[in-house]
């Protein structure tokens, strides 16, 4: 018998959804190479840790996870440790010196090297197939890799390289594979969705991709995450507005609104242009839900810049907001600026911003009482079914709670739901 059939491999995924997709592709390759995938934490032949190296907290989580595996190896619970992904891509030589207990280090998307290390081989024709680790009705589709934007604070280009799009044909085939495996919600991800296609088609073709993906039978929702604001494709507005399968939802990370801070961040956009893009989204796509993220404590952010950001949030009233502390990253342009804003001040600004957003979210949620929404049921917890509407991306946004009154709701199905109550972040509904 092939020894690989006895070889138990565990894949641990850290970081963002893009890492999730990478792990899912690797897991499928392991599976077709006759390795046995397991989630067990003892008696494992190999653990593969797919790391994140984006910001300091993510790097620390990756390091902690590696050392935990090293401890398990010393106890005899693991035979072999492989570290892959962003942290390994960025700090491979340092990691080799500091953690010699790890058997091999690989960077991002190094499927072939990992498989060879384990005695397998890459099946190129199956790279579009994955072992889905999310609930089967929802899957991420990574449409490109890397990033060409020069943001001063970001280390992604150091780890993921320049922007590289996957072809429309390959993405359609991958979507067909997902749909055959019960995926109904497709979440498009990349470092920058806006740039999709420019490297292989000579122009941005996100709108064409959206139309092609929406033709795949079984897909009911397509959601866009991380659309870069400075070059938002004009033809995408109308596609979102007119195509019923595309959620009226945009994740558009702004990072700040002060012109001085945006300039120092090298975001390639001004406050005026940012507001123009946001207003156009609301004008062209009635009912659109806009999610964004901001960085607080950036070296060039003075208190008046932060106050300007708060005023902007109060005025524009985003549906969803995420906030990150600025993290100093070596070899990025902003590294020379140091880290003059202390952690206490960063946390004060983060809490202030989130308190501001909580009041806005409360007002917006109140406006949905009495309205009907299409809800995707995801789980059952206690006395409630938990679902999401077009306004809610998984894990990061709100939820819709439906009291279980004996209904036979099927997880992964859509139901028409009337909103009857609300709190700061979630809605409460009843099935119509």
C-alpha positions as CSV (number, residue, x, y, z in Angstrom):
1,X,0.0,0.0,0.0
2,X,1.2,3.5,-0.8
3,X,2.6,5.0,2.5
4,X,0.7,8.2,1.7
5,X,-2.6,6.6,2.3
6,X,-1.6,6.2,6.0
7,X,-0.1,9.7,6.2
8,X,-2.3,12.0,8.4
9,X,-2.0,15.7,7.5
10,X,-3.6,18.6,9.3
11,X,-3.8,22.1,7.7
12,X,-4.0,25.1,10.0
13,X,-5.1,28.3,8.4
14,X,-4.5,31.7,9.8
15,X,-5.3,35.2,8.6
16,X,-7.7,36.3,5.8
17,X,-10.1,34.6,3.4
18,X,-7.4,34.7,0.7
19,X,-5.4,32.3,2.9
20,X,-8.5,30.2,3.3
21,X,-8.7,29.7,-0.4
22,X,-5.0,28.8,-0.6
23,X,-5.4,26.2,2.1
24,X,-8.5,24.8,0.4
25,X,-6.6,24.3,-2.9
26,X,-3.7,22.7,-1.1
27,X,-6.0,20.4,0.8
28,X,-7.6,19.2,-2.4
29,X,-4.1,18.5,-3.8
30,X,-3.3,16.5,-0.7
31,X,-6.5,14.6,-1.0
32,X,-6.0,13.5,-4.6
33,X,-2.5,12.5,-3.7
34,X,-4.0,10.0,-1.2
35,X,-3.0,11.9,2.0
36,X,-5.5,11.6,4.9
37,X,-6.8,15.0,6.0
38,X,-7.5,15.4,9.7
39,X,-8.4,18.0,12.2
40,X,-7.0,16.0,15.1
41,X,-4.3,17.5,17.4
42,X,-2.5,14.3,18.2
43,X,-0.9,11.4,16.3
44,X,-0.4,13.6,13.2
45,X,2.2,12.8,10.6
46,X,2.4,16.4,9.3
47,X,0.9,19.7,10.3
48,X,1.0,22.5,7.7
49,X,0.6,26.0,9.1
50,X,-0.6,28.5,6.5
51,X,0.6,31.8,8.2
52,X,-0.4,35.5,8.1
53,X,2.3,38.2,8.1
54,X,0.1,41.3,7.5
55,X,0.3,43.2,10.8
56,X,2.0,42.7,14.1
57,X,-0.9,41.0,15.8
58,X,-1.3,38.6,12.9
59,X,2.4,37.8,12.9
60,X,2.4,37.1,16.6
61,X,-0.6,34.7,16.2
62,X,1.4,32.9,13.5
63,X,4.5,32.7,15.7
64,X,2.5,31.4,18.6
65,X,0.8,28.8,16.5
66,X,4.2,27.6,15.2
67,X,5.6,27.3,18.7
68,X,2.5,25.4,19.8
69,X,3.2,22.9,17.0
70,X,6.8,22.7,18.0
71,X,5.7,21.8,21.6
72,X,3.4,19.1,20.2
73,X,6.3,17.7,18.1
74,X,8.5,17.5,21.2
75,X,5.7,15.6,22.9
76,X,5.6,13.1,20.0
77,X,2.1,14.2,18.9
78,X,3.4,15.5,15.5
79,X,6.1,14.1,13.4
80,X,6.7,16.9,10.9
81,X,6.0,20.7,10.8
82,X,5.7,22.6,7.5
83,X,5.2,26.4,7.7
84,X,3.8,28.2,4.6
85,X,2.1,31.4,3.6
86,X,2.8,35.1,4.1
87,X,4.9,35.1,7.3
88,X,7.2,32.4,5.7
89,X,7.3,34.3,2.4
90,X,8.5,37.5,4.2
91,X,10.7,36.1,7.0
92,X,11.9,32.7,5.8
93,X,15.6,33.1,6.5
94,X,14.9,34.5,10.0
95,X,12.4,31.7,10.8
96,X,14.9,29.0,9.7
97,X,17.4,30.4,12.2
98,X,15.0,31.0,15.0
99,X,12.8,27.9,14.8
100,X,15.0,25.0,13.6
101,X,12.4,22.5,14.8
102,X,10.3,23.3,11.7
103,X,11.1,20.8,9.0
104,X,10.4,23.0,5.9
105,X,9.4,26.6,5.1
106,X,7.4,27.6,2.0
107,X,6.0,31.0,0.8
108,X,2.6,31.8,-0.6
109,X,0.9,29.4,-3.1
110,X,3.9,27.1,-3.1
111,X,1.7,24.0,-3.6
112,X,4.1,22.1,-5.7
113,X,7.0,22.4,-3.2
114,X,4.9,21.3,-0.3
115,X,3.6,18.3,-2.1
116,X,7.1,17.3,-3.2
117,X,8.3,17.7,0.4
118,X,5.6,15.1,1.4
119,X,6.3,12.8,-1.6
120,X,3.3,13.9,-3.7
121,X,3.0,15.7,-6.9
122,X,1.0,18.7,-8.1
123,X,-2.1,18.0,-10.3
124,X,-2.2,21.1,-12.3
125,X,-5.5,20.3,-14.0
126,X,-7.2,20.2,-10.5
127,X,-5.9,23.6,-9.2
128,X,-9.5,25.1,-9.6
129,X,-10.9,22.4,-7.2
130,X,-10.9,22.8,-3.5
131,X,-11.9,21.2,-0.2
132,X,-14.4,23.7,1.0
133,X,-13.8,24.6,4.7
134,X,-16.6,27.3,4.9
135,X,-20.2,26.2,5.2
136,X,-20.9,24.7,1.7
137,X,-23.5,27.3,0.7
138,X,-20.9,30.1,0.9
139,X,-17.4,30.1,-0.7
140,X,-14.7,32.6,-1.5
141,X,-13.4,33.1,-5.0
142,X,-10.0,34.6,-5.2
143,X,-9.9,36.3,-8.6
144,X,-6.3,37.7,-8.5
145,X,-3.2,37.6,-6.4
146,X,-0.8,40.4,-5.4
147,X,-1.2,44.2,-5.6
148,X,0.2,47.1,-7.6
149,X,-1.0,49.8,-5.2
150,X,1.8,51.7,-3.4
151,X,0.2,52.2,0.0
152,X,2.8,53.3,2.4
153,X,1.8,51.1,5.3
154,X,1.1,47.9,3.5
155,X,3.5,44.9,3.3
156,X,1.2,42.8,1.0
157,X,3.3,43.4,-2.2
158,X,6.3,42.2,-0.3
159,X,4.6,38.9,0.4
160,X,2.2,38.5,-2.5
161,X,4.0,40.3,-5.3
162,X,2.6,42.2,-8.2
163,X,-1.1,42.0,-9.3
164,X,-1.8,38.8,-11.2
165,X,-5.3,38.0,-12.4
166,X,-6.8,34.6,-13.0
167,X,-8.5,34.3,-16.4
168,X,-12.3,34.6,-16.7
169,X,-12.5,31.1,-18.1
170,X,-10.6,29.6,-15.1
171,X,-12.8,31.5,-12.6
172,X,-16.0,30.4,-14.4
173,X,-14.8,26.8,-14.2
174,X,-13.9,27.2,-10.5
175,X,-17.4,28.7,-9.9
176,X,-19.0,25.8,-11.7
177,X,-17.1,23.4,-9.4
178,X,-18.3,25.3,-6.3
179,X,-21.9,25.5,-7.5
180,X,-21.9,21.7,-8.1
181,X,-20.8,21.4,-4.5
182,X,-23.8,23.4,-3.2
183,X,-22.3,26.9,-3.1
184,X,-25.0,29.5,-3.4
185,X,-23.2,32.6,-2.2
186,X,-19.9,33.5,-4.0
187,X,-17.7,36.1,-2.3
188,X,-15.1,37.7,-4.6
189,X,-11.8,38.4,-2.9
190,X,-8.4,39.8,-3.9
191,X,-5.9,42.3,-2.6
192,X,-7.7,44.7,-5.1
193,X,-10.8,43.7,-7.0
194,X,-10.8,47.0,-9.0
195,X,-7.6,46.0,-10.9
196,X,-9.0,42.7,-12.1
197,X,-8.0,41.9,-15.7
198,X,-5.7,44.8,-16.4
199,X,-2.6,42.5,-16.6
200,X,-4.0,39.8,-18.9
201,X,-6.7,41.7,-20.9
202,X,-5.0,45.2,-21.0
203,X,-8.0,46.8,-19.2
204,X,-10.1,46.3,-16.0
205,X,-12.8,43.8,-16.7
206,X,-14.5,43.2,-13.3
207,X,-17.9,44.1,-14.8
208,X,-17.5,41.4,-17.5
209,X,-16.4,38.9,-14.9
210,X,-19.4,39.6,-12.7
211,X,-21.8,39.0,-15.6
212,X,-20.1,35.8,-16.6
213,X,-20.1,34.4,-13.0
214,X,-23.7,35.3,-12.6
215,X,-24.6,33.0,-15.5
216,X,-23.4,29.9,-13.5
217,X,-26.5,27.9,-12.5
218,X,-26.9,27.5,-8.7
219,X,-25.2,30.8,-7.7
220,X,-27.7,33.2,-6.2
221,X,-25.5,35.8,-4.5
222,X,-22.2,37.3,-5.6
223,X,-20.6,39.6,-3.0
224,X,-17.7,42.0,-3.6
225,X,-15.0,42.4,-1.0
226,X,-12.1,44.9,-1.2
227,X,-12.8,47.2,-4.1
228,X,-10.0,49.8,-4.2
229,X,-11.6,53.3,-4.3
230,X,-9.1,55.3,-6.4
231,X,-9.8,53.3,-9.6
232,X,-13.3,51.9,-9.1
233,X,-14.4,50.8,-12.6
234,X,-17.2,52.9,-13.9
235,X,-19.0,50.0,-15.6
236,X,-19.3,48.1,-12.3
237,X,-21.9,50.5,-10.9
238,X,-24.5,49.6,-13.5
239,X,-23.7,45.8,-13.3
240,X,-24.3,45.8,-9.6
241,X,-27.5,47.9,-9.9
242,X,-29.0,45.8,-12.7
243,X,-27.8,42.2,-12.1
244,X,-30.1,40.6,-9.5
245,X,-27.5,38.0,-8.5
246,X,-25.0,40.6,-7.4
247,X,-25.5,41.8,-3.8
248,X,-26.0,45.5,-3.5
249,X,-23.0,45.5,-1.2
250,X,-19.6,47.0,-1.5
251,X,-16.6,46.6,0.7
252,X,-14.5,49.6,-0.2
253,X,-11.6,50.2,2.2
254,X,-10.9,53.9,2.6
255,X,-8.4,53.9,5.4
256,X,-8.8,57.7,6.1
257,X,-10.4,60.8,4.8
258,X,-8.0,63.6,5.7
259,X,-6.1,64.7,2.5
260,X,-2.8,65.0,4.5
261,X,-3.1,61.5,5.8
262,X,-4.3,60.1,2.4
263,X,-1.3,61.7,0.7
264,X,1.2,60.3,3.3
265,X,-0.5,56.9,3.0
266,X,0.0,57.0,-0.8
267,X,-3.6,56.1,-1.4
268,X,-3.9,57.8,-4.8
269,X,-7.1,59.6,-3.9
270,X,-8.3,62.8,-2.3
271,X,-11.2,63.5,0.1
272,X,-13.1,65.1,-2.7
273,X,-12.7,62.2,-5.0
274,X,-13.6,59.7,-2.2
275,X,-16.9,61.5,-1.6
276,X,-17.6,61.5,-5.3
277,X,-17.2,57.7,-5.5
278,X,-19.3,57.1,-2.5
279,X,-22.1,59.4,-3.6
280,X,-22.1,57.7,-7.0
281,X,-22.4,54.4,-5.4
282,X,-25.5,55.5,-3.6
283,X,-26.9,57.3,-6.6
284,X,-26.3,54.5,-9.1
285,X,-27.2,51.6,-6.7
286,X,-30.3,52.4,-4.7
287,X,-30.2,50.6,-1.3
288,X,-26.5,49.7,-1.5
289,X,-24.9,48.7,1.7
290,X,-21.4,50.2,2.0
291,X,-18.7,48.7,4.2
292,X,-15.3,50.3,4.8
293,X,-12.3,50.1,7.0
294,X,-10.1,52.8,8.6
295,X,-6.7,52.9,10.2
296,X,-6.2,55.0,13.4
297,X,-2.9,56.1,14.8
298,X,-1.1,56.4,11.5
299,X,2.1,58.5,12.0
300,X,0.8,61.5,10.0
301,X,-2.7,61.4,11.7
302,X,-2.9,64.5,13.9
303,X,-5.9,64.9,16.3
304,X,-7.5,67.3,13.9
305,X,-7.2,64.7,11.2
306,X,-8.9,62.1,13.4
307,X,-11.7,64.6,14.3
308,X,-12.2,65.2,10.5
309,X,-12.5,61.4,10.1
310,X,-15.2,61.3,12.9
311,X,-17.1,64.1,11.3
312,X,-17.0,62.3,7.9
313,X,-18.3,59.1,9.4
314,X,-21.2,60.9,11.2
315,X,-22.1,62.7,7.9
316,X,-21.8,59.8,5.5
317,X,-23.3,57.0,7.8
318,X,-21.7,53.8,6.5
319,X,-23.6,50.6,6.9
320,X,-20.5,48.8,8.3
321,X,-17.1,50.0,9.6
322,X,-14.0,48.2,10.7
323,X,-11.1,49.8,12.5
324,X,-7.4,48.8,12.8
325,X,-4.6,50.2,14.8
326,X,-1.6,51.4,12.6
327,X,1.1,48.7,12.7
328,X,4.7,49.6,11.9
329,X,5.9,47.3,9.1
330,X,9.6,47.1,8.2
331,X,10.5,47.7,4.5
332,X,7.3,49.7,3.9
333,X,7.5,53.4,3.0
334,X,5.9,54.5,6.2
335,X,8.5,52.7,8.3
336,X,10.7,55.8,8.4
337,X,7.9,57.7,10.0
338,X,8.2,55.7,13.1
339,X,5.2,55.1,15.4
340,X,4.6,58.4,17.3
341,X,1.0,57.6,18.4
342,X,1.1,55.4,21.5
343,X,-1.1,52.4,21.8
344,X,-3.3,54.0,24.4
345,X,-4.1,56.8,22.1
346,X,-4.7,54.4,19.2
347,X,-7.2,52.4,21.3
348,X,-8.9,55.6,22.4
349,X,-9.4,56.6,18.8
350,X,-10.6,53.2,17.8
351,X,-13.1,53.1,20.6
352,X,-14.3,56.6,19.8
353,X,-14.8,55.7,16.2
354,X,-16.6,52.5,16.9
355,X,-18.9,54.2,19.4
356,X,-19.7,56.8,16.7
357,X,-20.5,54.0,14.3
358,X,-22.6,52.1,16.8
359,X,-25.1,54.9,17.0
360,X,-25.2,55.1,13.2
361,X,-25.7,51.4,12.9
362,X,-28.5,51.6,15.5
363,X,-30.3,54.3,13.4
364,X,-29.8,52.3,10.1
365,X,-31.1,49.1,11.6
366,X,-34.2,50.8,13.0
367,X,-35.0,51.9,9.4
368,X,-35.4,48.2,8.4
369,X,-38.2,47.4,10.8
370,X,-41.2,46.3,8.8
371,X,-39.2,45.7,5.7
372,X,-38.8,42.3,4.0
373,X,-35.4,40.8,3.2
374,X,-34.1,37.7,1.5
375,X,-32.2,35.9,4.2
376,X,-29.7,33.0,3.9
377,X,-30.0,30.7,6.9
378,X,-26.6,29.7,8.3
379,X,-27.0,28.0,11.7
380,X,-29.2,27.3,14.6
381,X,-28.1,28.6,18.0
382,X,-30.3,28.2,21.1
383,X,-33.8,29.4,20.3
384,X,-32.8,31.2,17.1
385,X,-32.0,30.5,13.5
386,X,-29.1,32.7,12.4
387,X,-29.0,34.2,8.9
388,X,-27.6,37.0,6.8
389,X,-29.1,39.4,4.3
390,X,-27.4,41.1,1.3
391,X,-26.1,43.6,3.8
392,X,-24.1,41.1,5.7
393,X,-20.8,39.4,4.8
394,X,-20.0,36.4,6.9
395,X,-18.0,36.8,10.2
396,X,-17.5,40.5,9.9
397,X,-21.0,42.0,9.6
398,X,-24.3,41.7,11.5
399,X,-26.7,38.9,11.5
400,X,-30.5,38.3,11.4
401,X,-31.9,36.3,14.2
402,X,-35.2,34.4,13.7
403,X,-37.0,32.9,16.7
404,X,-37.4,29.2,16.3
405,X,-41.1,28.6,16.6
406,X,-41.1,25.1,15.3
407,X,-40.3,26.0,11.6
408,X,-38.5,23.4,9.6
409,X,-35.9,25.8,8.2
410,X,-33.1,24.3,6.1
411,X,-29.6,25.5,6.7
412,X,-28.1,27.0,3.5
413,X,-31.5,28.0,2.0
414,X,-33.0,31.4,1.5
415,X,-36.2,32.6,3.1
416,X,-38.2,35.8,2.8
417,X,-38.1,37.5,6.2
418,X,-39.9,40.4,7.8
419,X,-37.7,42.5,10.2
420,X,-39.5,43.0,13.5
421,X,-36.8,44.3,15.9
422,X,-33.2,45.5,16.0
423,X,-30.2,46.3,18.2
424,X,-26.9,48.1,17.4
425,X,-25.6,45.5,15.0
426,X,-28.2,42.8,14.4
427,X,-31.8,42.5,13.2
428,X,-34.6,40.2,14.3
429,X,-37.0,38.8,11.9
430,X,-39.8,36.3,11.3
431,X,-40.3,34.1,8.3
432,X,-43.1,35.2,5.9
